């Protein structure tokens, strides 16, 4: 195995371990959204903390090739980095829906409606 291949394998293992840790300790907004999504309120399979390439997506709707990101206060000022990430995910075939954590926490039905709209473009 080439050193580059070993390095990539190690990175994927680290991402998988980090994703597992994130599933075990979600943010309040991620937990609220997951509670609604796992109840299949949208009628589609949704997975959480999924490794896609070099990223961990908050939620993925595999059948719709849709990534759902819940952006909290740590995302303020990260617009350029988020845009680069979204472009890389688009190259993998995914659309990205960004929901503000405050919207999910204060107005979950509205957040779910935005998600429904994204599922039916």
Secondary structure as a PSIPRED ss2 file (coil, helix, strand):
# PSIPRED VFORMAT (PSIPRED V4.0)

   1 X C   1.000  0.000  0.000
   2 X C   1.000  0.000  0.000
   3 X H   0.000  1.000  0.000
   4 X H   0.000  1.000  0.000
   5 X H   0.000  1.000  0.000
   6 X H   0.000  1.000  0.000
   7 X H   0.000  1.000  0.000
   8 X H   0.000  1.000  0.000
   9 X H   0.000  1.000  0.000
  10 X H   0.000  1.000  0.000
  11 X H   0.000  1.000  0.000
  12 X H   0.000  1.000  0.000
  13 X H   0.000  1.000  0.000
  14 X H   0.000  1.000  0.000
  15 X H   0.000  1.000  0.000
  16 X H   0.000  1.000  0.000
  17 X H   0.000  1.000  0.000
  18 X H   0.000  1.000  0.000
  19 X H   0.000  1.000  0.000
  20 X H   0.000  1.000  0.000
  21 X H   0.000  1.000  0.000
  22 X H   0.000  1.000  0.000
  23 X H   0.000  1.000  0.000
  24 X H   0.000  1.000  0.000
  25 X C   1.000  0.000  0.000
  26 X C   1.000  0.000  0.000
  27 X C   1.000  0.000  0.000
  28 X H   0.000  1.000  0.000
  29 X H   0.000  1.000  0.000
  30 X H   0.000  1.000  0.000
  31 X H   0.000  1.000  0.000
  32 X H   0.000  1.000  0.000
  33 X H   0.000  1.000  0.000
  34 X H   0.000  1.000  0.000
  35 X H   0.000  1.000  0.000
  36 X H   0.000  1.000  0.000
  37 X H   0.000  1.000  0.000
  38 X H   0.000  1.000  0.000
  39 X C   1.000  0.000  0.000
  40 X C   1.000  0.000  0.000
  41 X C   1.000  0.000  0.000
  42 X C   1.000  0.000  0.000
  43 X C   1.000  0.000  0.000
  44 X C   1.000  0.000  0.000
  45 X C   1.000  0.000  0.000
  46 X C   1.000  0.000  0.000
  47 X E   0.000  0.000  1.000
  48 X E   0.000  0.000  1.000
  49 X E   0.000  0.000  1.000
  50 X E   0.000  0.000  1.000
  51 X E   0.000  0.000  1.000
  52 X E   0.000  0.000  1.000
  53 X C   1.000  0.000  0.000
  54 X C   1.000  0.000  0.000
  55 X E   0.000  0.000  1.000
  56 X E   0.000  0.000  1.000
  57 X E   0.000  0.000  1.000
  58 X E   0.000  0.000  1.000
  59 X E   0.000  0.000  1.000
  60 X E   0.000  0.000  1.000
  61 X E   0.000  0.000  1.000
  62 X H   0.000  1.000  0.000
  63 X H   0.000  1.000  0.000
  64 X H   0.000  1.000  0.000
  65 X C   1.000  0.000  0.000
  66 X E   0.000  0.000  1.000
  67 X E   0.000  0.000  1.000
  68 X E   0.000  0.000  1.000
  69 X E   0.000  0.000  1.000
  70 X E   0.000  0.000  1.000
  71 X E   0.000  0.000  1.000
  72 X C   1.000  0.000  0.000
  73 X H   0.000  1.000  0.000
  74 X H   0.000  1.000  0.000
  75 X H   0.000  1.000  0.000
  76 X C   1.000  0.000  0.000
  77 X C   1.000  0.000  0.000
  78 X C   1.000  0.000  0.000
  79 X H   0.000  1.000  0.000
  80 X H   0.000  1.000  0.000
  81 X H   0.000  1.000  0.000
  82 X H   0.000  1.000  0.000
  83 X H   0.000  1.000  0.000
  84 X H   0.000  1.000  0.000
  85 X H   0.000  1.000  0.000
  86 X H   0.000  1.000  0.000
  87 X H   0.000  1.000  0.000
  88 X H   0.000  1.000  0.000
  89 X H   0.000  1.000  0.000
  90 X H   0.000  1.000  0.000
  91 X H   0.000  1.000  0.000
  92 X C   1.000  0.000  0.000
  93 X C   1.000  0.000  0.000
  94 X C   1.000  0.000  0.000
  95 X E   0.000  0.000  1.000
  96 X E   0.000  0.000  1.000
  97 X E   0.000  0.000  1.000
  98 X E   0.000  0.000  1.000
  99 X E   0.000  0.000  1.000
 100 X E   0.000  0.000  1.000
 101 X H   0.000  1.000  0.000
 102 X H   0.000  1.000  0.000
 103 X H   0.000  1.000  0.000
 104 X H   0.000  1.000  0.000
 105 X H   0.000  1.000  0.000
 106 X H   0.000  1.000  0.000
 107 X C   1.000  0.000  0.000
 108 X H   0.000  1.000  0.000
 109 X H   0.000  1.000  0.000
 110 X H   0.000  1.000  0.000
 111 X H   0.000  1.000  0.000
 112 X H   0.000  1.000  0.000
 113 X H   0.000  1.000  0.000
 114 X H   0.000  1.000  0.000
 115 X H   0.000  1.000  0.000
 116 X H   0.000  1.000  0.000
 117 X H   0.000  1.000  0.000
 118 X H   0.000  1.000  0.000
 119 X H   0.000  1.000  0.000
 120 X C   1.000  0.000  0.000
 121 X C   1.000  0.000  0.000
